[in-house]
Amino acid sequence: MEKKRQQAAVTIGSHPDVAEKLDQLLSRPADRAYLVCTFLECVQNDHGVCTIYTVTDPPPGSRTGPCEKYRQ
């Protein structure tokens, strides 16, 4: 599974439109992007769906992980 995630990340990251959009969104040093993928396997095919979640301008002191200790 790890190899599939790495392959998906490389494929998505090398797409020029995706890379350009992430460069626009992630402008601050604390901004992060998270890639979440679901893979479906069968004998002849591998299919997957990946979603990129971005966290921009997180509050100070919330560097422990995505959405931990965020205030509403």
Summary of the structure (lengths in Angstrom):
residues: 72
radius of gyration: 14.9
end to end distance: 34.7
largest distance: 47.6
contacts: 144
relative contact order: 0.19
helix: 31%
strand: 28%
